[in-house]
């Protein structure tokens, strides 16, 4: 008996569920700073950091983090999800990006520039 119908159902469900989007901080514990950003795919961000750790390379990281990651090691970086955006299937990509930009701007005001990497 084949599990082909089950695999197809799982694949279809995965395609219909949008990835988790949100606003995040990548903390640098050695420098005492953090990078504020937003993404349509938080899981991808976590995977990039894990890949950087596994390979001891900083090439997949945001360019603002690479110098410190090379100087202090990738182990000083950690991700904190500040807010998750409730993405619905009815939302367009432009709406998601606009909402993320608004949330990121609000968090930037709340946190202040003192402990954040520049844009």
Secondary structure, DSSP 8 states (H G I E B T S, - for coil): ---HHHHHHHHHHHHHS---EEEEEEEETTTTEEEEEEES-HHHHHHHHHHHHHHT--TTS-HHHHHHHHHH-GGGEEEEEEEEE---TTS-HHHHHHHHHHHHHHHHHHH-STTB---
